[in-house]
C-alpha cells in the first residue's frame, strides 16, 4: 500500500516537473506524409530545433542589415531592420519544419 502511494507521488512529481517544459505558444505541427515517410523527429523536438534555427537567422539578418546599411552609408531604420529579421526568422523556421517532415496547421 505504501509502495503504491510512493510510486503515485513520484509520478505526480515527474508530471509536474515536465509540465513546465510545454510551450503554450507552440504551433500545431502536422506530419506531411506520415504513413509513407514518417517525420524525422517528434513534434516537440522538431519545434525546438527549428526555433533555434529561427533565432540564429534573426540575429544574422539583423547583422546583415546593419552591414548593408553601413556599406551604403544609409541610416539604420529600426522598424525596417526588425521587419527584415522577423521575416527571415519565420522563413527559416518554416523551412526547417519542412525539412523535419512537418507543416504548421492553420489555427
Secondary structure, 3 states (H helix, E strand, C coil): CHHHHHHHHHHHHHHHHHHCCCCCCCCCEEECCCCCCCCCCCHHHHHHHHHHHHHHHHHHHHHHHHHHHHHHCCCCCHHHHHHHHHHHHHHHHHHHHHHHCEEECCC
